[in-house]
Amino acid sequence: MEQSLKISGLHIAVAGRGNVGKSSLINRIANQELTAVSRNPGTTTDSLSKAVELLPYGPVVIVDTAGLDDQVNFGNNELNSTINSLSHSDFVIIVLDARVELIKSEIDLITFLRKIGTPFLVAVNKIEYGTNPHLLSELDALEVTYFELSCKENAGIENFRKKLIHLLPEKKSSFRLKL
């Protein structure tokens, strides 16, 4: 018998390549250890939802998604778990590695989110290792709002969190998770 659990609150999906710090950023934003963090790519293989209190905003559901690669096709009718989570989210955080340039799937993700009208914010993580100036130029050319930060050193997290809360839509949503 299939059971379902209703999770209320605004849904925030966190997307990006494997090992860019998606889970680390979730833990920093929530101020608690919600998701497993590993140096090995592919730790998160499916979308995982966690209900949290994001103060002062209120209850939200944060969805940790599997890592994107250059093979993701945002035009595909058969949505994989990550694209499905992004499509049903009220807000998306895109996490990038500060050291590298954008790949096609990251550009496609930005285009996809704009097409479906989902607001998003970009976190340029791992600045403790340096920042690729070409990446920042690409983001400027795409006219996206981004923050440079370090989950490892807890740098820039509070400003990112404040901007995130400021940009979150007023509308609350809910859906049922199948157990």
ChimeraX attribute file (.defattr): number of C-alpha atoms within 10 A of each C-alpha:
attribute: neighborCount
match mode: 1-to-1
recipient: residues
	/A:1	3
	/A:2	5
	/A:3	8
	/A:4	10
	/A:5	10
	/A:6	10
	/A:7	18
	/A:8	15
	/A:9	20
	/A:10	24
	/A:11	27
	/A:12	24
	/A:13	28
	/A:14	30
	/A:15	29
	/A:16	25
	/A:17	22
	/A:18	22
	/A:19	22
	/A:20	22
	/A:21	26
	/A:22	29
	/A:23	26
	/A:24	20
	/A:25	26
	/A:26	22
	/A:27	17
	/A:28	18
	/A:29	20
	/A:30	17
	/A:31	12
	/A:32	10
	/A:33	13
	/A:34	18
	/A:35	18
	/A:36	10
	/A:37	17
	/A:38	13
	/A:39	10
	/A:40	9
	/A:41	14
	/A:42	14
	/A:43	15
	/A:44	20
	/A:45	14
	/A:46	16
	/A:47	21
	/A:48	17
	/A:49	19
	/A:50	15
	/A:51	17
	/A:52	16
	/A:53	14
	/A:54	16
	/A:55	13
	/A:56	8
	/A:57	14
	/A:58	11
	/A:59	17
	/A:60	22
	/A:61	23
	/A:62	28
	/A:63	26
	/A:64	27
	/A:65	26
	/A:66	25
	/A:67	22
	/A:68	20
	/A:69	14
	/A:70	11
	/A:71	8
	/A:72	18
	/A:73	17
	/A:74	16
	/A:75	10
	/A:76	9
	/A:77	7
	/A:78	10
	/A:79	15
	/A:80	14
	/A:81	15
	/A:82	23
	/A:83	24
	/A:84	13
	/A:85	24
	/A:86	26
	/A:87	18
	/A:88	14
	/A:89	21
	/A:90	23
	/A:91	24
	/A:92	25
	/A:93	24
	/A:94	21
	/A:95	26
	/A:96	26
	/A:97	26
	/A:98	25
	/A:99	18
	/A:100	14
	/A:101	18
	/A:102	16
	/A:103	12
	/A:104	13
	/A:105	19
	/A:106	21
	/A:107	13
	/A:108	16
	/A:109	20
	/A:110	19
	/A:111	14
	/A:112	18
	/A:113	17
	/A:114	12
	/A:115	9
	/A:116	10
	/A:117	12
	/A:118	17
	/A:119	17
	/A:120	23
	/A:121	21
	/A:122	22
	/A:123	27
	/A:124	24
	/A:125	28
	/A:126	22
	/A:127	19
	/A:128	15
	/A:129	11
	/A:130	12
	/A:131	18
	/A:132	14
	/A:133	13
	/A:134	14
	/A:135	18
	/A:136	18
	/A:137	12
	/A:138	14
	/A:139	18
	/A:140	12
	/A:141	9
	/A:142	12
	/A:143	9
	/A:144	13
	/A:145	12
	/A:146	20
	/A:147	17
	/A:148	21
	/A:149	23
	/A:150	22
	/A:151	21
	/A:152	14
	/A:153	11
	/A:154	11
	/A:155	16
	/A:156	17
	/A:157	20
	/A:158	13
	/A:159	12
	/A:160	19
	/A:161	17
	/A:162	14
	/A:163	15
	/A:164	19
	/A:165	14
	/A:166	11
	/A:167	13
	/A:168	19
	/A:169	13
	/A:170	10
	/A:171	8
	/A:172	13
	/A:173	15
	/A:174	14
	/A:175	14
	/A:176	11
	/A:177	11
	/A:178	9
	/A:179	8
